[in-house]
């Protein structure tokens, strides 16, 4: 084989491999990295823009709208352990919270998914933005690989550095948008738009941290939290600049006791009541401010 053929083969093989994985949704395990890392190349169920879900609850647009996002779904099971799949846990929790909020009344609710289907990661918060949501809650579960003793729920908000980066990207992309957090940025210069988006992001981040603190307060003694429960990270689902967003990691499916708890009806109800109370208090504070 000639040198040119060797080079061509080296270049094309990875491309063909990734193309095949993308087409089939195949997982590629990488045990050499020290834990159960998985490379997922999952295509959405449809190339079309995802339709907006139905809004449940009061037929009153003045009522606050919370969008609940059940992580993973479809061909993407998420974390797997103890015979439990993350996508099933998150959907069950989302449905339980929806039902609890509907029973209490006063809040409009929408779910990014109410069945077992795959959504593009970036489309999840975008659905909430398109619906002018007042709060976005993404529900997940975690995995600790071989460490079966790691457990506890945690709450993520967007990190400061990621917040600034996300604001800059949004300003560059959405410079001609009509409004942002009630502020008109249409026709503004790039510099002014960037400042307005940065301020909006900062405000949303403060509100996200407030809601995360409420979850911790209301969940004390009811939900088992990780020793370091409040965290920040550069998570894609939290980067909307004009919407308070929180990601709730419900626990570890790799922990036998926790996996059993996460799949129990009693714990789901406990979660739903706790989260619904935190949401109700959060919106009550917003209405007073």
DODRENLUM-817668 format. One line per 3 residues: number of its first residue (from 1); for each residue x, y, z of N, C-alpha, C. Coordinates in steps of 0.1 Angstrom, whole numbers, plus 5000, padded with zeros to 4 digits. Layout:
// residues N
NUM = X:Y:Z:X:Y:Z:X:Y:Z; ... $
***
This chain:
// residues 289
1 = 5009:4988:5000:5000:5000:5000:5009:5012:5000; 5006:5022:4992:5014:5034:4991:5012:5043:5003; 5021:5052:5004:5021:5062:5016:5008:5070:5015 $
4 = 5004:5074:5003:4992:5082:5001:4980:5074:5006; 4980:5061:5002:4968:5053:5006:4968:5051:5021; 4980:5050:5028:4980:5049:5042:4974:5061:5049 $
7 = 4978:5073:5044:4973:5085:5050:4958:5087:5048; 4954:5083:5036:4939:5084:5033:4931:5074:5042; 4937:5063:5045:4930:5053:5054:4930:5058:5068 $
10 = 4941:5064:5073:4941:5070:5086:4931:5081:5088; 4929:5089:5078:4919:5100:5078:4905:5095:5078; 4902:5085:5069:4889:5081:5066:4883:5072:5077 $
13 = 4891:5063:5083:4886:5054:5093:4879:5060:5104; 4885:5070:5111:4877:5076:5122:4864:5083:5117; 4864:5088:5105:4852:5095:5100:4841:5084:5098 $
16 = 4845:5073:5092:4835:5062:5089:4830:5056:5102; 4839:5055:5112:4835:5049:5125:4825:5058:5132; 4828:5071:5133:4818:5080:5139:4805:5081:5131 $
19 = 4806:5081:5118:4794:5081:5110:4785:5069:5113; 4791:5057:5114:4784:5045:5117:4778:5045:5131; 4785:5051:5141:4780:5052:5155:4768:5062:5155 $
22 = 4770:5073:5148:4759:5083:5147:4746:5077:5141; 4748:5069:5130:4736:5063:5123:4729:5053:5132; 4736:5046:5140:4730:5035:5148:4727:5038:5162 $
25 = 4733:5049:5167:4731:5053:5181:4739:5043:5190; 4750:5038:5185:4758:5028:5193:4766:5035:5203; 4768:5028:5215:4776:5033:5226:4790:5027:5224 $
28 = 4800:5035:5227:4814:5030:5227:4820:5031:5241; 4822:5020:5247:4827:5021:5261:4842:5024:5260; 4847:5031:5271:4861:5034:5271:4866:5031:5285 $
31 = 4868:5018:5289:4871:5014:5302:4885:5019:5306; 4894:5022:5297:4908:5026:5300:4908:5039:5308; 4897:5047:5308:4897:5060:5314:4895:5059:5329 $
34 = 4893:5047:5334:4892:5045:5349:4878:5043:5354; 4868:5046:5346:4854:5044:5350:4846:5042:5338; 4833:5040:5339:4824:5036:5328:4820:5048:5320 $
37 = 4830:5053:5312:4827:5064:5303:4820:5058:5290; 4811:5065:5285:4804:5061:5273:4804:5072:5263; 4807:5069:5250:4806:5079:5240:4793:5076:5233 $
40 = 4784:5086:5233:4771:5085:5227:4770:5094:5215; 4766:5089:5204:4763:5097:5192:4749:5094:5188; 4739:5101:5194:4725:5098:5192:4719:5109:5183 $
43 = 4712:5105:5173:4705:5114:5165:4691:5116:5170; 4685:5128:5168:4671:5130:5173:4661:5122:5165; 4650:5120:5171:4639:5112:5164:4634:5119:5151 $
46 = 4636:5132:5150:4632:5139:5138:4640:5151:5136; 4643:5154:5124:4651:5166:5120:4643:5179:5121; 4630:5178:5122:4622:5190:5123:4623:5196:5137 $
49 = 4619:5209:5138:4619:5216:5150:4609:5209:5159; 4612:5207:5172:4603:5200:5181:4591:5209:5184; 4579:5203:5183:4567:5210:5186:4566:5214:5201 $
52 = 4560:5225:5204:4559:5229:5218:4548:5220:5225; 4551:5216:5237:4541:5208:5245:4529:5216:5249; 4519:5209:5253:4507:5215:5258:4510:5221:5272 $
55 = 4503:5232:5275:4504:5239:5288:4492:5234:5296; 4495:5229:5308:4485:5223:5317:4483:5233:5328; 4472:5232:5335:4469:5241:5346:4459:5252:5343 $
58 = 4460:5263:5351:4450:5274:5349:4451:5280:5334; 4440:5283:5329:4439:5289:5316:4441:5304:5318; 4452:5308:5323:4455:5322:5327:4469:5325:5324 $
61 = 4472:5332:5314:4487:5335:5310:4494:5343:5321; 4487:5349:5330:4494:5357:5341:4499:5347:5351; 4495:5335:5352:4500:5325:5361:4514:5321:5357 $
64 = 4523:5318:5366:4537:5314:5362:4537:5301:5356; 4546:5300:5346:4548:5287:5339:4561:5281:5342; 4561:5268:5347:4573:5260:5349:4574:5249:5339 $
67 = 4585:5248:5332:4588:5237:5323:4596:5227:5329; 4591:5215:5330:4598:5204:5336:4605:5195:5325; 4617:5192:5326:4625:5185:5316:4630:5172:5322 $
70 = 4624:5161:5317:4629:5147:5321:4641:5144:5312; 4652:5143:5318:4665:5140:5311:4665:5127:5303; 4672:5127:5292:4675:5115:5284:4661:5111:5277 $
73 = 4660:5098:5274:4648:5093:5267:4651:5087:5254; 4642:5079:5249:4643:5072:5236:4655:5063:5236; 4664:5064:5226:4676:5056:5224:4687:5059:5234 $
76 = 4685:5070:5242:4695:5074:5252:4690:5071:5266; 4694:5060:5272:4689:5056:5285:4695:5064:5296; 4706:5072:5294:4712:5079:5305:4721:5070:5313 $
79 = 4722:5073:5326:4730:5064:5335:4722:5051:5337; 4729:5040:5338:4723:5027:5340:4730:5020:5352; 4723:5015:5361:4728:5007:5372:4718:5000:5380 $
82 = 4721:4989:5386:4711:4981:5394:4699:4978:5386; 4700:4976:5373:4688:4973:5365:4679:4985:5363; 4684:4997:5366:4676:5009:5365:4682:5018:5355 $
85 = 4673:5025:5347:4677:5034:5337:4673:5048:5341; 4683:5057:5339:4680:5071:5343:4668:5077:5336; 4666:5074:5323:4655:5080:5315:4641:5076:5321 $
88 = 4640:5064:5327:4628:5060:5333:4625:5067:5346; 4636:5069:5354:4635:5076:5367:4631:5091:5365; 4638:5097:5355:4635:5112:5353:4621:5114:5348 $
91 = 4616:5105:5339:4602:5107:5334:4592:5105:5345; 4594:5094:5354:4585:5092:5365:4584:5103:5374; 4596:5109:5377:4597:5121:5386:4590:5133:5380 $
94 = 4592:5135:5367:4586:5147:5360:4571:5145:5361; 4566:5133:5358:4551:5131:5358:4545:5133:5372; 4552:5128:5382:4548:5130:5396:4547:5144:5400 $
97 = 4557:5152:5396:4557:5166:5399:4546:5174:5392; 4544:5170:5379:4533:5176:5372:4520:5174:5379; 4517:5161:5383:4505:5158:5389:4503:5166:5402 $
100 = 4514:5167:5410:4513:5174:5423:4510:5189:5421; 4517:5195:5411:4514:5209:5408:4500:5212:5403; 4495:5202:5395:4482:5204:5390:4472:5202:5401 $
103 = 4474:5194:5411:4465:5192:5422:4465:5204:5431; 4477:5210:5433:4478:5222:5441:4472:5234:5434; 4473:5235:5421:4467:5246:5413:4476:5259:5414 $
106 = 4473:5268:5406:4479:5281:5406:4492:5282:5398; 4496:5271:5392:4508:5271:5384:4506:5264:5371; 4510:5270:5360:4509:5264:5347:4522:5255:5345 $
109 = 4520:5243:5339:4530:5233:5338:4531:5228:5323; 4544:5226:5319:4546:5219:5306:4558:5210:5308; 4558:5199:5301:4569:5189:5301:4575:5189:5287 $
112 = 4589:5189:5287:4596:5188:5274:4593:5174:5268; 4591:5164:5276:4587:5151:5271:4578:5144:5282; 4568:5138:5277:4559:5131:5286:4558:5116:5283 $
115 = 4567:5112:5274:4568:5098:5270:4583:5095:5268; 4586:5083:5263:4599:5078:5261:4604:5081:5247; 4609:5094:5246:4614:5098:5233:4627:5106:5235 $
118 = 4635:5107:5224:4647:5114:5225:4646:5129:5220; 4651:5138:5228:4652:5152:5224:4666:5156:5223; 4669:5165:5214:4682:5171:5212:4685:5179:5225 $
121 = 4697:5178:5230:4700:5185:5243:4697:5200:5243; 4702:5206:5232:4700:5221:5231:4685:5225:5229; 4677:5216:5225:4663:5219:5223:4655:5220:5236 $
124 = 4660:5213:5246:4652:5213:5258:4650:5226:5265; 4661:5234:5268:4659:5247:5273:4652:5257:5263; 4655:5254:5250:4649:5262:5239:4634:5261:5239 $
127 = 4629:5249:5242:4614:5247:5243:4609:5257:5254; 4616:5257:5265:4611:5266:5276:4612:5280:5272; 4622:5284:5265:4624:5298:5261:4613:5302:5251 $
130 = 4610:5293:5242:4600:5296:5232:4586:5297:5238; 4584:5291:5250:4572:5292:5257:4571:5303:5267; 4582:5311:5268:4583:5322:5278:4582:5316:5292 $
133 = 4588:5305:5295:4587:5299:5308:4593:5308:5319; 4587:5308:5331:4592:5315:5342:4603:5307:5350; 4603:5294:5348:4613:5286:5355:4615:5273:5347 $
136 = 4627:5268:5346:4631:5256:5339:4638:5247:5349; 4632:5235:5350:4638:5224:5359:4641:5212:5351; 4653:5208:5351:4658:5196:5344:4661:5185:5354 $
139 = 4655:5174:5353:4656:5163:5363:4665:5152:5357; 4675:5148:5365:4684:5137:5361:4687:5128:5372; 4695:5117:5369:4701:5108:5379:4715:5106:5376 $
142 = 4723:5101:5385:4738:5101:5383:4743:5086:5384; 4755:5085:5380:4762:5072:5381:4776:5074:5387; 4781:5065:5395:4794:5066:5401:4803:5054:5396 $
145 = 4799:5048:5385:4807:5037:5380:4807:5025:5390; 4819:5021:5394:4821:5010:5403:4818:5013:5418; 4817:5026:5421:4816:5030:5435:4801:5030:5439 $
148 = 4797:5019:5444:4783:5017:5447:4778:5024:5460; 4788:5029:5467:4784:5036:5480:4782:5051:5479; 4784:5056:5467:4782:5070:5465:4767:5073:5463 $
151 = 4762:5083:5470:4748:5086:5469:4744:5100:5473; 4731:5103:5471:4727:5116:5475:4723:5125:5463; 4713:5133:5465:4709:5142:5454:4717:5155:5454 $
154 = 4718:5162:5443:4725:5174:5442:4718:5184:5432; 4721:5196:5433:4714:5207:5426:4725:5215:5418; 4723:5216:5405:4733:5224:5397:4727:5237:5392 $
157 = 4735:5247:5393:4732:5260:5386:4744:5263:5377; 4742:5272:5368:4753:5275:5358:4764:5283:5365; 4776:5278:5362:4788:5285:5369:4790:5299:5363 $
160 = 4797:5307:5371:4799:5321:5367:4806:5323:5354; 4817:5315:5352:4824:5316:5339:4816:5311:5328; 4809:5300:5329:4800:5295:5319:4789:5305:5316 $
163 = 4784:5312:5326:4773:5322:5324:4778:5333:5315; 4790:5338:5318:4795:5349:5309:4797:5344:5295; 4803:5332:5293:4805:5327:5280:4792:5325:5273 $
166 = 4782:5320:5280:4769:5317:5273:4763:5330:5269; 4764:5341:5278:4758:5354:5275:4764:5359:5262; 4778:5358:5261:4785:5364:5249:4780:5356:5237 $
169 = 4779:5343:5237:4775:5336:5226:4760:5339:5222; 4752:5341:5232:4738:5344:5229:4737:5358:5222; 4745:5367:5228:4744:5381:5222:4748:5381:5208 $
172 = 4759:5373:5205:4764:5373:5191:4753:5366:5181; 4746:5357:5187:4736:5349:5178:4723:5356:5178; 4719:5363:5188:4705:5368:5189:4705:5383:5190 $
175 = 4714:5390:5183:4715:5404:5184:4703:5411:5178; 4695:5404:5169:4683:5410:5164:4671:5405:5170; 4672:5398:5182:4660:5393:5188:4651:5405:5193 $
178 = 4638:5403:5195:4629:5413:5199:4631:5418:5213; 4630:5408:5222:4631:5412:5237:4638:5401:5244; 4644:5405:5256:4651:5396:5264:4648:5400:5279 $
181 = 4641:5391:5286:4638:5394:5300:4630:5407:5301; 4622:5410:5291:4614:5422:5292:4621:5434:5286; 4634:5433:5282:4641:5444:5277:4643:5443:5262 $
184 = 4639:5453:5255:4640:5453:5240:4655:5454:5236; 4660:5445:5228:4674:5446:5223:4674:5447:5208; 4662:5448:5202:4661:5449:5188:4668:5462:5183 $
187 = 4676:5461:5173:4683:5473:5167:4694:5479:5175; 4697:5473:5187:4708:5478:5195:4721:5474:5189; 4732:5482:5192:4745:5478:5187:4750:5465:5194 $
190 = 4760:5459:5188:4765:5447:5194:4770:5449:5208; 4776:5460:5211:4781:5462:5224:4770:5464:5235; 4760:5472:5231:4749:5474:5240:4741:5460:5242 $
193 = 4739:5453:5231:4732:5440:5232:4740:5431:5242; 4753:5430:5241:4761:5422:5249:4759:5425:5264; 4759:5439:5267:4757:5443:5281:4743:5439:5286 $
196 = 4733:5441:5278:4719:5437:5282:4718:5422:5284; 4724:5414:5276:4723:5400:5277:4731:5396:5290; 4743:5402:5292:4750:5399:5304:4742:5402:5317 $
199 = 4736:5413:5317:4727:5417:5329:4716:5407:5330; 4710:5403:5319:4699:5394:5320:4703:5380:5325; 4715:5376:5320:4721:5363:5325:4724:5364:5340 $
202 = 4729:5375:5344:4732:5376:5359:4720:5375:5367; 4709:5382:5363:4696:5382:5370:4691:5368:5370; 4691:5361:5359:4686:5347:5359:4694:5338:5367 $
205 = 4707:5340:5368:4716:5332:5376:4713:5334:5391; 4710:5346:5395:4707:5349:5409:4693:5342:5413; 4684:5342:5404:4671:5336:5406:4673:5321:5406 $
208 = 4681:5316:5398:4684:5301:5398:4690:5297:5411; 4699:5305:5416:4705:5301:5429:4695:5302:5441; 4686:5312:5440:4676:5313:5450:4667:5301:5450 $
211 = 4663:5296:5438:4654:5284:5437:4662:5272:5442; 4675:5271:5439:4683:5259:5443:4683:5259:5459; 4685:5271:5465:4685:5271:5479:4672:5267:5485 $
214 = 4661:5271:5479:4648:5267:5483:4646:5252:5483; 4651:5245:5472:4650:5231:5471:4657:5224:5483; 4669:5230:5486:4677:5224:5497:4670:5226:5511 $
217 = 4664:5238:5512:4657:5241:5525:4645:5232:5527; 4637:5231:5516:4624:5223:5517:4627:5208:5517; 4638:5204:5512:4641:5190:5511:4649:5185:5523 $
220 = 4652:5194:5532:4660:5189:5544:4652:5180:5552; 4657:5168:5555:4650:5158:5563:4641:5149:5554; 4639:5153:5542:4629:5146:5533:4636:5139:5521 $
223 = 4645:5147:5515:4653:5141:5504:4668:5139:5509; 4673:5128:5505:4687:5125:5509:4697:5133:5500; 4704:5143:5505:4713:5151:5497:4727:5146:5498 $
226 = 4735:5148:5487:4749:5145:5487:4756:5155:5498; 4767:5151:5504:4774:5160:5513:4777:5174:5508; 4779:5175:5494:4781:5188:5488:4770:5189:5478 $
229 = 4758:5193:5482:4746:5192:5473:4745:5204:5463; 4750:5215:5466:4748:5227:5457:4760:5229:5449; 4759:5228:5436:4770:5229:5427:4768:5238:5415 $
232 = 4778:5241:5408:4777:5249:5396:4786:5243:5385; 4781:5243:5373:4789:5237:5362:4784:5243:5349; 4792:5240:5338:4789:5245:5325:4780:5236:5318 $
235 = 4768:5234:5322:4758:5225:5316:4750:5232:5306; 4748:5225:5294:4741:5231:5283:4727:5235:5286; 4720:5226:5294:4706:5229:5296:4703:5241:5305 $
238 = 4714:5246:5311:4712:5258:5320:4716:5271:5314; 4719:5271:5301:4725:5283:5296:4716:5294:5290; 4703:5292:5292:4694:5302:5287:4696:5315:5295 $
241 = 4698:5326:5288:4702:5339:5295:4690:5346:5301; 4678:5343:5298:4666:5350:5303:4656:5342:5310; 4661:5331:5316:4652:5321:5323:4659:5314:5334 $
244 = 4654:5315:5347:4660:5308:5358:4660:5293:5355; 4671:5286:5356:4672:5272:5353:4680:5265:5363; 4675:5253:5367:4682:5244:5377:4681:5230:5372 $
247 = 4692:5223:5374:4693:5208:5371:4693:5201:5385; 4684:5192:5386:4683:5184:5399:4688:5170:5396; 4699:5166:5402:4704:5152:5401:4697:5144:5413 $
250 = 4688:5136:5410:4680:5129:5420:4687:5119:5429; 4698:5114:5424:4706:5104:5431:4714:5095:5422; 4720:5084:5427:4729:5076:5420:4722:5062:5417 $
253 = 4721:5059:5404:4715:5046:5401:4725:5035:5404; 4737:5038:5406:4747:5027:5409:4748:5024:5423; 4740:5031:5432:4739:5028:5446:4727:5019:5448 $
256 = 4728:5007:5452:4716:4998:5453:4705:5003:5462; 4708:5009:5473:4697:5015:5482:4691:5027:5475; 4699:5035:5469:4694:5047:5463:4685:5043:5450 $
259 = 4690:5033:5442:4682:5029:5431:4669:5024:5435; 4668:5017:5446:4655:5012:5451:4646:5024:5455; 4652:5033:5462:4645:5045:5466:4640:5053:5454 $
262 = 4648:5055:5444:4644:5064:5433:4633:5058:5425; 4631:5045:5425:4621:5038:5418:4608:5035:5426; 4608:5040:5439:4597:5037:5447:4586:5048:5446 $
265 = 4574:5044:5447:4563:5054:5446:4563:5064:5457; 4567:5059:5469:4567:5067:5481:4577:5079:5479; 4589:5075:5474:4599:5086:5473:4596:5096:5461 $
268 = 4590:5091:5451:4585:5100:5440:4575:5110:5445; 4566:5105:5454:4557:5114:5460:4563:5124:5469; 4573:5120:5477:4581:5128:5485:4588:5139:5477 $
271 = 4594:5135:5467:4601:5144:5457:4591:5154:5452; 4580:5150:5447:4570:5158:5441:4565:5169:5451; 4562:5165:5463:4556:5174:5473:4567:5184:5477 $
274 = 4579:5180:5478:4590:5189:5482:4593:5199:5471; 4594:5194:5459:4597:5203:5447:4586:5213:5445; 4574:5208:5446:4562:5216:5444:4562:5228:5454 $
277 = 4565:5224:5466:4565:5235:5477:4576:5245:5474; 4588:5240:5470:4599:5250:5466:4594:5259:5455; 4588:5253:5445:4583:5261:5433:4573:5271:5438 $
280 = 4563:5267:5446:4553:5276:5451:4559:5288:5459; 4568:5285:5467:4575:5296:5475:4583:5305:5466; 4590:5299:5456:4598:5307:5447:4589:5317:5440 $
283 = 4578:5313:5434:4569:5321:5427:4562:5332:5436; 4559:5328:5448:4553:5337:5458:4563:5348:5460; 4575:5345:5462:4586:5356:5464:4587:5365:5451 $
286 = 4586:5359:5440:4587:5367:5427:4575:5377:5426; 4563:5372:5430:4551:5381:5429:4552:5392:5439; 4559:5390:5450:4560:5401:5460:4571:5411:5456 $
289 = 4581:5406:5448:4592:5415:5444:4588:5424:5433 $
***
